[in-house]
Every structure is written in C-alpha cells, then in structure tokens.
Amino acid sequence: MTAEDESDERRRRHCQRYHEAVLDLMTDEDVVEGAFDAALRSITETAAEIVGATRVSVWLFDDGGDRLRCVDRYDDRTDDHTGGTELVSADYPAYFEALRTHRSISAGDARTDPRTRELTADYLEPTGVESLLDATLRSEGDVIGVVCHEQVGRTREWTETEIQFAGDVADVVHRALRNHRSAEQRRELEFRRSLLEAQQEAMPDGVLVVGDGGELHTWNTRFRDLWNLSADGLEPPRGDAVLDRIRDRVTDPAAFVRRIEHLTENPAETSHDELAVDDGRVFELYSTPVRSDAGTQYGRLWLVRDITERRERQDELELKNRTIDEAPIGITLSDATQPDNPLVYANDQFERLTGYPREEILGRNCRFLQGERTATEPVDDLRAAIDAERSNTVELRNYRKDESEFWNRVTVAPVADENGDVTNYVGFQQDVTERKEATRQLRVLHRVLRHNLANQMSIIRGTAEQLAERSGGDTEAAAETIVEEADQLLGLTDKHRSIVRLLSERPTPEPIALEPLCRRPCRSVRTDYPHADVTLAGDPNATVVGIPTLETAVHELLVNGVVHGDRTSPSVELRVERRPETVHLRIVDDGPGLPEEEQRIITGDGTVEPLYHGLGMGLWLVHWIVSLSRGTIDIEETGPDGTTIRIELPRADE
C-alpha cells in the first residue's frame, strides 16, 4: 500500500470515528431527554478525546447577545469540568463579530489571527492557549453560543475533518439545549396543569369548562356535588347535556334556557345570575368566556356557588339595615381590630347630620368631625372610655363638611364577639345644637335682662329723686342722664329681641350681594358719627352665603369700633378680601383693644356676665348672625393700637 493510500485510509478511519462519535452523542440519553448539564459533560469529554484537544468548552450568549458565559469547560489533562468565565462583546469586538459572521473559526495561531488575537492578554496567555477551533451554535439563523476547542502549549492546524466535526458537535449541543428547553416547557406545562387541577379541586365553587364547540373540557368534584351529579352524569362529555340536567333542577327553567341562548348568541359576554333550585337552595352562577391573549375564544367557564345561607343572612341583615338607616339619629360602627378604629358603617342620618357622603366617611376615624374649637375635655373622656372598653356619652362641638359647627351628643358602646373580645364600637350621634344653645342663651339673656333692667331702673329712679330734690342747672343734667339710660335700656331690649328671634326662627342662609352689604352700614355709621373716619377697602364685588341680618352684624362691629375708641376722631376700616371659596371681612379700628371677656363673647366661647355692660349683648348678636350664616368670626389682633376682627363667609359665586 502506498503512502498516499495509507493517508487516505487514516482520513477514512478518522471520518468514520467522527461520524460514530457524533451519532453516539445525538442518541445519548442525556441529549435526547434534555438533561443539559449531563449532556454537556459527555459532549465536551467526547470532543476532547476525538479531536485530541487540550480543552473543550461550551459558551452561551445572554439574551442581549453582548456577553458570552462558559457553561462547561472540560480539561483533558485534569479530567475536570469548570465554568462561569464571561467574555463581554465591548472588550473583544472583532472576536464577537467573527462569531456572528462565521460558521466556525479555525485559528492555528490564535494569538496572531485577527479574529482571535484580542483574547491574547486576558484569556489566551493566562491559560496557555495557542490554537482555537470554534464552532457556533445557531438557532433560526441567530448565533446563540459557541463550542470552543483549545490547544495548550503548542500551535496546531485544524483539519477540514476536525472543523466539520466541531460543527457537528455544535449541532449536538444545540439539540441538547433545544431538548432541555422543551423538557422544561413540558415540566412547566405539567406543573401548571397539576396546579390548575389542585386549585380547581380546592375551590369552594363548582367549576365547569365547556369548549367553544360544546365539548366538556373539565369540571371539579364540587360542581358534581352541588348538582347531585354522578360521574356517569357527566357522560357523554357534552356541555349542553350537563346544562340540560341543570335546567331540570331550577325553579324557572324557561328563564335559564333564555340565558343560555343569549350567551350562545353573545359568546364574548360575561354573565352573573342567581338561580333558585327546586330543593330550596339558591345558587350564584357566574359565566365568562375563555380567551387567549390574542382574543381567540376557546370556550366558556362556569362557576357555581351555594349562597343559600348567605342570602338568608343578607335578607335578615337588610331588614336590620333598613331599620338602622331609617333611625332618626346618626348611627356608626367602627372596627376596633384595625389601626385607628376606622368607621365601617354609617347610616343615612349620619350622612345628613354631617353633610359627608358615605364614601368620605368609611375608613376614617370619627375624629374627622372635630375642628379648631372642639374642646379637648369631652374628646379625652371619649378616648378614655374607648381605651377602657366601656360606654360613654359626651357633648362636643363638631364640624360638618361645609365647616359649619354643630353640637353633637355622642354615645359610644363596645361590641364584643363570642369570646368577649371587643371587635367594634357602635356610635350614636344626635344634633343637640338647638337645645344646647337655646338653653345656654336663654339663661344668658335672662341673667342680663334681669340685672341690667334692675340696675338701669335704679339709675332712673335715683335721677328722678334728684329732680325732685334739686332745681336749676342740675335738673337739665339729670334729665339728660335719664334719657341716656333709657336709650341704653331700649337698645339692650332691641338686641335681646333680635337674638331671641334668631334663636327661635333660625333663618336659612341664602346668597347675598356683598357690595351693598358693606356700603350701607359704612354710610350709616358715617352719618351717625360724622367725627369718625369710616372707610371701605378691597373688592366687595362678590356674593356670599348668609342670613338676611348679616348686614346688622357688620353695622354693629363698625359702631363698636367708633363709640368705644379713645380718640377724638376714631378710625374704622372695613376691608374685603375675596378668596377662591370664601370672603374675609376685616373690621379694623384704632381703639384701646377688646377686653378678654368681649373676645370670648364674639367667638362664642364666653357668656355675658350679669355685671357686664350692654356691649356684650351686641357682640353676642354678632356671633349668632355669623354662625347662622355658616361663617366664622375671630379676633385676629387686639391691643392698645387697635383691634382687627375677621369674619369669614362662604362664597356663593364660585
């Protein structure tokens, strides 16, 4: 045999060996079953042995294609498998480009080959690699990885047969990876199917799935039990046959048939109905189409739930709720098991009482009704009772949604469960503003009138005695005193009548043009007190909400600023400031300041004492006019340089 014949024979044996090795790998159990890690070990070991390479490794691209990661590297010298090394595209652009554009890279001298020399400093020299034979893994035309054959310690030229073998090995790796991913998908599908079956059986509802063609896909045990169906009762596997059996057990079969026909004609529609069963039970029947993400309809899902007990409880509860809702007092229920004891129920009267709609009530602690002038004592008493889990009743100043004040008689009582643990608090709210204020004001008026009338009548009587005993110039002076005291008494009586009228009639606030309401009292005070400087500042072109006597309150405050000043020419200014939702009226004087008792009277926090002069009655009248106008009044500033009183009124022209 010639040398050439011997060479051909060696190549033939090599090719046969390569083919047999590739065939063995293609039929390897780990490759076929998709046991990827084990398959890689077999592949790299076989490739190293067949090609005679020092090391064989498998690398995979990340999803972005910018990074290669070694998933298995076999070293024939140590018989070890390692992995984890990464190469980044930005560091080796020529090498990554070669992988994308070549089926294989055969580099006899890898350190000088333009496709691989970028790897020299970071990879080839540290690992002693002289020659590389890379074959890329491709899926649908995209490079997804590479099988790398490395020769350490010497260079070598890779033969065409070796290059072909490397490509075949890459195909085997691709098949193992594809089978691995398919196996993972099968396992995932099997897991999802098992999970779905487990969830379906664990559901408290009956489940039935009917295909788009009427075939019966699946059901659970609960569905069979609800309708008293045997396993045979779901045969033949036709959904319409099952629905026919259901139809025969409802109290209104015709309505049920109409509903099924409607859903058949409208397959994309969702249905939610209640069914009365002939044995007295009530079922909730929910049906919805089963679609893919693309909108393809596969069938219909039916869920059945026995709501008989719930419906009975609901009917009983609705009766109780109607009773509570129609109660003449506000009733609330809070959840003591939640942080901050939020309200979970409020009846209609509570909504009417506070002006808040139910959606702004539920989920909040009842303290949202408190405001700036809510006293701390009753709030603390209520909190102490709740902390001690006992009942309590208090009266406190609360605020409606429109910020108007009202006196609220609040009773809270704990509600315990069967174990004696407090789970809720029931609250009862009653508007006692009229009773509380009427009682309070009548007592005030009674004391004031009783004392002032007696006191001023004593002055009148004493002056009359002087007139009887004296003569001359003193007679004129005594007569003037009588007139002055009589005028004060009449003025006090007029204010008394006005307050009583307000408290008894409680007129309804209505829109009032602000401009004449401000100009008329300013003009009147200028006429009555020509020595005073009375001015109107700001823009009064607005409409406010108030009662008809609101102008009287403005006039009263202007007069007080003039007559109680200590200057020869007192100055009083009415400033108007329009805001988005309110109007501020400020009465600013340059007098000696407002005494503390008068401050408490005007803000509604004090009473007119028996020994106090008649000014308190006028301020009390002002307080009530503003309050009934759904406004507020405050002392912004008072002292030896003057006083600023602010009235805030809601706008009606927003």
C-alpha positions in Angstrom: 0.0 0.0 0.0 1.4 3.4 -0.9 1.9 6.2 1.5 -0.9 8.1 -0.2 -3.2 5.1 0.2 -2.3 4.9 3.9 -3.1 8.6 4.3 -6.5 8.2 2.7 -7.2 5.2 4.9 -6.3 7.2 8.0 -8.6 10.0 6.9 -11.3 7.5 6.2 -11.0 5.9 9.7 -10.9 9.4 11.3 -14.1 10.4 9.4 -15.8 7.2 10.4 -14.7 7.7 14.0 -16.0 11.3 13.9 -19.3 10.2 12.5 -19.7 7.4 15.0 -18.9 9.8 17.8 -21.5 12.3 16.5 -24.1 9.6 16.2 -23.4 8.4 19.7 -23.8 11.9 21.0 -27.0 12.5 19.0 -28.6 9.4 20.6 -27.1 9.9 24.0 -29.9 9.6 26.6 -29.0 12.9 28.3 -29.1 14.7 25.0 -32.4 13.2 24.0 -34.0 13.8 27.4 -32.7 17.3 27.6 -30.5 16.8 30.7 -28.4 19.6 29.6 -25.7 19.7 32.3 -25.0 16.0 32.0 -25.2 16.1 28.2 -22.6 18.9 28.1 -20.2 16.8 30.2 -20.5 13.9 27.7 -20.2 16.2 24.7 -17.1 18.1 25.9 -15.3 14.9 27.0 -16.0 13.1 23.7 -15.0 16.1 21.6 -11.7 16.4 23.5 -11.0 12.8 23.1 -11.9 12.6 19.4 -10.1 15.8 18.3 -7.3 15.5 20.7 -7.8 19.0 22.1 -6.5 20.0 25.5 -9.8 21.6 26.5 -13.3 21.8 25.0 -15.8 24.3 26.3 -19.4 25.4 25.6 -20.4 29.0 25.8 -23.8 30.6 25.6 -24.8 34.2 24.7 -27.0 36.2 27.1 -30.4 37.5 25.8 -28.9 40.7 24.5 -26.1 38.9 22.6 -23.4 41.1 24.3 -22.0 38.6 26.7 -20.7 35.0 26.5 -20.7 32.8 29.5 -18.9 29.5 29.8 -21.4 26.8 30.9 -19.0 23.9 30.8 -15.2 23.6 30.2 -13.6 20.2 30.2 -9.8 19.9 30.7 -8.4 16.6 29.4 -5.3 16.9 31.5 -7.1 17.1 34.8 -10.4 15.5 33.8 -12.1 18.4 35.5 -15.2 20.4 34.5 -15.5 24.1 35.3 -17.5 27.1 34.1 -18.6 30.6 34.8 -16.0 32.6 32.8 -17.5 35.5 30.9 -16.5 37.5 27.8 -18.0 40.9 27.0 -18.6 42.0 23.4 -17.4 45.5 24.1 -13.9 44.2 25.1 -13.5 41.9 22.1 -15.5 43.3 19.2 -13.6 41.6 16.4 -13.9 38.2 18.0 -17.7 38.6 18.6 -18.1 39.9 15.1 -16.3 36.8 13.7 -18.6 34.5 15.7 -21.7 36.2 14.3 -20.4 36.1 10.7 -18.6 32.7 10.5 -19.9 29.2 11.0 -16.6 28.3 12.5 -13.2 29.9 13.4 -10.1 27.9 12.8 -7.1 29.7 14.3 -3.9 27.8 14.1 -2.1 30.7 15.8 -4.8 32.2 17.9 -2.6 35.0 19.2 -1.9 36.4 15.8 -5.1 35.5 14.0 -7.1 38.8 13.5 -10.3 37.2 14.6 -8.9 36.0 18.0 -5.8 38.0 18.9 -7.9 40.4 21.0 -8.2 37.5 23.5 -4.4 37.2 24.0 -3.8 39.3 27.0 -6.9 38.5 29.0 -7.5 34.9 28.0 -5.1 33.1 25.7 -1.8 33.8 27.5 -3.1 33.3 31.1 -4.5 29.9 30.1 -1.6 28.9 27.7 -3.9 28.5 24.7 -2.0 28.6 21.4 -4.7 27.4 18.9 -8.5 27.7 18.8 -11.2 25.9 16.9 -14.7 27.5 17.5 -18.0 26.3 16.0 -21.0 28.4 16.6 -24.4 27.3 17.8 -27.2 28.8 15.7 -31.0 28.8 16.2 -33.2 30.1 13.4 -30.2 32.0 12.0 -29.1 33.6 15.2 -25.9 32.8 17.0 -26.7 31.6 20.5 -23.4 30.2 21.6 -20.1 28.6 20.6 -18.2 25.3 21.1 -14.6 26.0 21.7 -11.7 23.5 21.1 -8.4 24.8 22.7 -4.9 23.6 22.2 -2.5 24.4 25.0 1.3 24.5 24.8 1.7 24.3 21.0 0.1 25.5 17.9 -1.7 23.2 15.5 -3.5 23.4 12.2 -7.1 22.1 12.3 -8.1 19.8 9.5 -11.2 20.0 7.5 -12.5 16.9 9.1 -11.9 18.4 12.6 -13.6 21.6 11.6 -16.6 19.6 10.2 -16.6 17.5 13.4 -16.6 20.7 15.5 -19.7 21.9 13.6 -21.4 18.6 14.2 -20.6 18.8 17.9 -22.1 22.3 17.9 -25.3 20.9 16.4 -25.4 18.3 19.1 -25.1 21.0 21.8 -27.9 22.9 20.1 -30.1 19.8 20.0 -29.4 19.1 23.7 -30.2 22.7 24.6 -33.4 22.6 22.5 -34.5 19.3 24.1 -33.6 20.8 27.5 -35.8 23.8 26.9 -38.6 21.6 25.5 -38.4 19.4 28.6 -38.5 22.5 30.8 -41.6 23.7 29.0 -43.2 20.3 29.3 -42.4 20.2 33.0 -43.8 23.8 33.4 -46.9 22.8 31.5 -47.3 19.7 33.6 -46.8 21.7 36.7 -49.4 24.3 35.6 -51.8 21.6 34.7 -51.4 19.9 38.1 -51.6 23.2 39.9 -54.7 24.1 38.0 -56.3 20.8 38.8 -55.4 21.2 42.5 -56.7 24.7 42.6 -59.8 23.6 40.8 -60.5 20.9 43.3 -59.6 23.2 46.2 -62.1 25.9 45.1 -65.3 26.3 47.2 -67.1 26.9 43.9 -68.3 24.4 41.4 -66.2 24.6 38.2 -67.3 23.6 34.7 -65.5 24.4 31.4 -67.3 23.9 28.1 -65.4 24.2 24.8 -66.4 26.6 22.1 -67.8 23.6 20.2 -69.9 22.5 23.2 -67.5 19.8 24.3 -67.0 19.3 28.1 -63.4 20.1 29.0 -63.2 19.8 32.8 -65.2 20.0 36.0 -64.4 19.6 39.7 -66.0 17.5 42.4 -67.7 20.5 43.9 -69.7 21.0 40.7 -70.9 17.5 40.7 -71.8 17.7 44.4 -73.8 20.9 44.1 -76.0 19.5 41.3 -76.0 15.9 42.8 -74.5 14.5 39.6 -72.7 11.2 39.5 -69.5 10.6 37.4 -71.8 9.0 34.9 -74.0 12.1 35.0 -71.2 14.0 33.2 -71.2 11.5 30.3 -71.3 11.8 27.4 -68.8 14.6 27.5 -71.1 17.3 26.1 -71.5 20.6 27.9 -75.0 21.1 26.6 -76.1 17.8 28.1 -74.9 19.0 31.5 -76.7 22.3 31.2 -79.8 20.4 30.3 -79.6 18.5 33.6 -79.2 21.8 35.4 -82.2 23.2 33.6 -84.4 20.4 35.0 -83.4 21.4 38.6 -84.0 25.1 38.7 -87.4 26.7 39.6 -87.5 28.8 36.4 -86.3 26.6 33.5 -87.5 28.9 30.8 -85.5 31.8 32.2 -82.4 29.6 32.5 -82.8 28.5 28.8 -83.2 32.1 27.7 -80.0 33.0 29.5 -78.1 30.1 27.9 -79.4 31.0 24.4 -78.4 34.7 25.0 -74.8 33.7 25.9 -74.6 31.3 22.9 -75.6 34.2 20.7 -73.2 36.6 22.5 -70.1 34.4 23.2 -68.0 37.3 24.4 -70.4 38.3 27.2 -69.9 37.7 30.9 -72.9 36.6 33.0 -73.7 36.9 36.7 -77.0 35.4 37.8 -78.8 33.9 40.8 -80.6 30.6 40.4 -83.3 29.2 42.7 -83.1 25.4 42.8 -86.1 23.2 43.2 -84.9 22.0 46.6 -85.0 25.5 48.1 -81.3 26.3 47.7 -80.1 29.5 45.9 -77.0 29.3 43.7 -74.9 32.1 42.3 -74.0 31.4 38.7 -71.1 33.2 37.1 -70.0 32.6 33.5 -67.2 34.2 31.4 -65.6 33.4 28.1 -62.2 31.7 28.0 -59.9 33.6 25.6 -56.2 33.7 24.6 -54.2 36.8 24.8 -54.8 37.3 21.1 -58.5 37.2 21.7 -59.2 33.7 20.3 -62.2 32.2 22.2 -61.8 28.6 23.4 -65.0 28.2 25.4 -66.8 29.2 28.5 -66.1 28.9 32.2 -69.0 28.4 34.6 -68.7 28.9 38.4 -71.4 27.8 40.8 -71.7 28.8 44.4 -74.3 27.9 47.0 -75.3 31.2 48.6 -78.4 29.9 50.4 -77.2 30.7 53.9 -75.6 34.0 52.8 -78.8 35.0 51.1 -80.8 34.3 54.3 -78.3 36.3 56.4 -78.4 39.0 53.8 -82.2 39.3 53.9 -82.0 39.4 57.7 -79.2 42.0 57.6 -81.1 44.1 55.0 -84.0 44.3 57.3 -81.8 45.4 60.2 -80.0 47.8 58.0 -83.2 49.4 56.8 -84.2 49.8 60.4 -80.9 51.4 61.3 -80.7 53.5 58.2 -84.2 55.0 58.9 -83.4 55.7 62.5 -83.8 59.4 63.4 -80.2 59.6 64.9 -76.8 59.1 63.4 -75.5 55.5 63.9 -72.0 54.4 63.1 -69.9 51.2 63.5 -66.1 51.2 63.8 -63.7 48.3 63.6 -61.7 48.1 66.8 -59.4 45.4 65.3 -58.0 47.8 62.7 -55.4 50.6 63.4 -57.1 53.9 64.5 -60.5 52.3 64.9 -61.9 53.3 61.4 -65.6 53.6 60.6 -67.0 50.6 58.6 -70.7 51.7 58.6 -72.7 54.9 58.8 -76.4 55.2 58.4 -78.3 57.8 56.3 -79.0 60.1 59.2 -75.2 60.3 59.9 -74.7 61.5 56.4 -77.5 64.1 56.7 -76.2 65.2 60.1 -72.6 65.7 59.0 -73.0 66.5 55.3 -70.4 63.9 54.3 -71.2 61.3 51.7 -70.6 57.7 52.8 -67.5 57.3 50.6 -65.8 60.1 52.6 -66.9 58.6 55.9 -65.9 54.9 55.8 -62.3 54.1 56.5 -61.8 57.2 58.7 -61.7 57.7 62.5 -64.7 59.7 63.6 -62.4 62.5 64.8 -62.6 64.0 61.3 -65.7 65.8 62.6 -63.5 67.7 65.1 -62.2 71.1 64.4 -60.4 74.1 65.8 -62.9 74.9 68.5 -63.6 71.4 69.6 -62.9 71.2 73.3 -60.3 68.7 74.5 -62.2 67.6 77.6 -65.1 65.7 76.0 -62.7 64.2 73.4 -60.4 62.9 76.2 -63.4 61.5 78.1 -64.5 59.6 74.9 -61.0 58.3 74.3 -60.6 57.1 77.9 -63.9 55.2 77.6 -62.8 53.5 74.4 -59.5 52.6 75.9 -61.3 51.2 78.9 -63.8 49.4 76.6 -66.8 51.0 78.3 -69.8 53.1 77.2 -69.8 56.8 77.5 -71.8 59.9 76.4 -70.4 63.3 75.8 -71.4 66.6 74.1 -68.9 68.3 71.9 -68.6 70.8 69.2 -68.2 69.1 65.7 -68.0 70.4 62.2 -70.0 69.4 59.1 -68.5 69.0 55.6 -69.3 72.7 54.8 -67.3 73.6 58.0 -70.4 74.8 59.9 -70.5 73.9 63.6 -73.0 71.9 65.5 -73.2 70.4 69.0 -73.1 66.6 68.8 -74.3 64.4 71.6 -72.2 61.3 71.1 -72.6 57.9 72.7 -70.2 55.1 72.1 -70.6 51.5 73.3 -68.3 48.5 72.8 -69.4 45.4 70.8 -67.8 42.1 71.8 -67.6 38.8 69.9 -68.5 35.4 71.3 -65.1 35.3 73.1 -65.7 38.5 74.9 -63.2 40.4 72.8 -64.2 43.9 71.7 -64.3 44.0 67.9 -66.3 47.1 67.2 -67.8 50.2 68.7 -71.2 51.4 67.9 -71.8 55.2 68.0 -74.9 57.2 68.3 -74.8 60.9 67.2 -77.6 63.5 67.7 -77.5 67.1 66.8 -78.4 69.0 70.1 -77.2 72.4 68.9 -80.6 74.0 69.2 -81.3 72.6 72.6 -77.9 73.3 74.0 -77.6 76.8 72.5 -81.2 77.8 73.3 -80.8 76.7 76.9 -77.5 78.4 77.2 -78.6 81.6 75.6 -81.9 81.9 77.4 -80.0 81.6 80.6 -77.7 84.3 79.5 -80.5 86.6 78.3 -82.4 86.0 81.5 -79.4 87.0 83.7 -78.6 90.0 81.6 -82.0 91.4 81.3 -82.8 90.8 84.9 -79.7 92.5 86.1 -79.4 95.3 83.6 -83.1 96.3 83.8 -82.9 96.4 87.5 -79.7 98.3 87.5 -80.7 100.9 84.9 -84.1 101.3 86.5 -82.3 102.1 89.8 -80.4 104.8 87.9 -83.6 106.2 86.5 -85.2 106.1 89.9 -82.2 107.8 91.6 -82.1 110.5 88.9 -85.8 111.1 89.4 -85.2 111.6 93.1 -82.6 114.2 92.2 -85.1 116.0 90.0 -87.5 116.1 93.0 -84.8 117.4 95.4 -82.9 119.8 93.2 -83.6 122.6 90.7 -81.7 124.8 88.3 -79.0 123.5 86.0 -78.8 120.2 87.7 -82.3 119.4 86.5 -81.2 119.6 82.9 -78.3 117.3 83.6 -80.4 114.8 85.4 -82.9 114.8 82.6 -80.1 114.0 80.1 -79.0 111.1 82.3 -82.5 109.7 82.3 -82.6 109.9 78.5 -79.2 108.2 78.1 -80.0 105.4 80.5 -83.4 104.9 78.9 -81.8 104.7 75.4 -79.4 102.1 76.6 -82.2 100.1 78.1 -84.2 100.3 74.9 -81.1 99.4 72.8 -80.4 96.4 75.0 -84.0 95.3 74.7 -83.9 95.6 70.9 -80.8 93.3 70.8 -82.5 90.9 73.2 -85.4 90.7 70.8 -83.1 90.2 67.8 -81.2 87.3 69.5 -84.4 85.6 70.6 -85.8 85.9 67.1 -82.6 84.4 65.6 -82.6 81.5 68.0 -86.2 80.8 67.5 -86.5 81.3 63.8 -83.0 80.2 62.7 -83.4 81.7 59.2 -81.9 79.7 56.2 -78.7 81.2 54.7 -79.1 82.5 51.2 -77.0 84.2 48.6 -76.4 87.9 49.4 -74.7 90.5 47.3 -71.6 91.7 49.3 -71.3 95.2 47.8 -74.5 96.8 49.3 -74.0 94.7 52.5 -70.7 96.6 53.0 -71.5 100.0 51.7 -74.8 100.6 53.5 -73.5 100.1 57.1 -70.4 102.2 56.3 -72.6 105.1 55.0 -74.9 104.8 58.0 -72.1 104.9 60.6 -70.6 108.0 58.8 -73.9 109.7 59.0 -74.5 108.9 62.7 -70.9 109.6 63.7 -69.5 112.4 61.5 -66.4 112.9 63.6 -65.3 109.3 62.8 -63.3 108.2 59.8 -65.1 105.1 58.3 -63.7 103.6 55.1 -64.3 100.6 52.9 -61.3 98.9 51.3 -60.8 96.0 49.0 -63.1 94.5 46.3 -66.7 93.8 47.6 -67.9 92.6 44.2 -68.9 89.1 45.3 -71.9 87.1 46.5 -71.7 85.4 49.9 -73.9 82.9 51.8 -75.6 84.5 54.8 -78.8 85.2 56.7 -80.7 88.5 56.0 -79.5 90.1 59.2 -75.8 89.8 58.2 -75.7 93.5 57.5 -76.7 94.1 61.1 -73.6 92.3 62.3 -71.3 94.4 60.1 -73.0 97.6 61.3 -72.7 96.5 65.0 -69.0 95.9 64.7 -68.4 99.3 62.9 -70.3 101.1 65.6 -68.4 99.4 68.4 -65.2 100.4 66.7 -66.3 104.0 66.7 -68.1 104.5 70.1 -65.5 102.6 72.2 -62.5 104.3 70.7 -60.5 106.7 72.9 -59.6 109.1 70.2 -61.2 112.4 69.2 -61.6 111.2 65.6 -61.7 107.4 65.8 -60.9 105.4 62.6 -62.6 102.2 61.5 -61.9 100.4 58.2 -63.9 97.6 56.6 -61.5 95.5 54.4 -62.8 93.0 51.9 -60.6 90.1 50.7 -62.0 87.7 48.1 -60.7 84.2 48.1 -61.5 81.2 45.9 -64.1 79.7 48.2 -64.6 82.4 50.9 -64.7 86.1 51.6 -62.9 87.7 54.5 -64.3 90.8 56.1 -61.9 92.6 58.4 -63.1 95.4 60.8 -60.0 97.3 61.8 -60.2 100.1 64.4 -57.6 102.2 66.3 -59.2 101.9 69.7 -57.8 100.7 73.0 -58.3 97.0 72.3 -61.0 94.5 73.0 -61.3 93.2 76.6 -60.8 89.4 77.1 -64.5 89.0 78.1 -65.7 90.6 74.9 -63.3 88.4 72.8 -64.8 85.3 74.3 -68.3 86.5 73.6 -67.7 87.4 70.0 -66.1 84.0 69.2 -68.9 82.1 71.1 -66.6 80.9 73.8 -67.9 83.1 76.6 -71.1 84.3 78.2 -72.4 87.8 79.0 -71.9 88.1 82.8 -74.6 89.8 84.9 -72.3 92.7 85.9 -71.0 93.3 82.4 -72.1 96.3 80.3 -74.5 96.1 77.4 -71.8 95.9 74.8 -71.7 92.1 75.4 -75.3 91.8 74.1 -74.4 93.4 70.8 -71.3 91.1 70.3 -73.4 88.1 71.2 -75.9 89.1 68.5 -73.0 89.4 66.0 -71.7 85.9 67.0 -75.1 84.4 66.3 -75.7 86.2 63.0 -72.3 85.0 61.7 -72.7 81.4 63.0 -76.2 81.1 61.4 -74.7 82.4 58.2 -72.4 79.4 58.2 -69.4 81.7 58.7 -66.8 82.1 61.4 -65.6 85.1 63.4 -62.2 85.5 65.0 -60.2 88.2 66.8 -57.0 88.4 64.6 -55.4 91.2 66.6 -56.2 93.4 69.6 -54.2 95.7 71.8 -53.6 99.4 72.6 -53.1 100.1 68.9 -56.4 98.8 67.8 -58.4 95.6 67.1 -58.9 93.5 63.9 -62.0 91.3 63.8 -62.3 88.8 60.9 -65.5 87.4 59.5 -65.1 84.5 57.0 -68.1 83.8 54.9 -68.6 81.1 52.2 -68.9 82.4 48.6 -72.0 81.7 46.5 -70.5 82.8 43.2 -67.7 80.2 42.7 
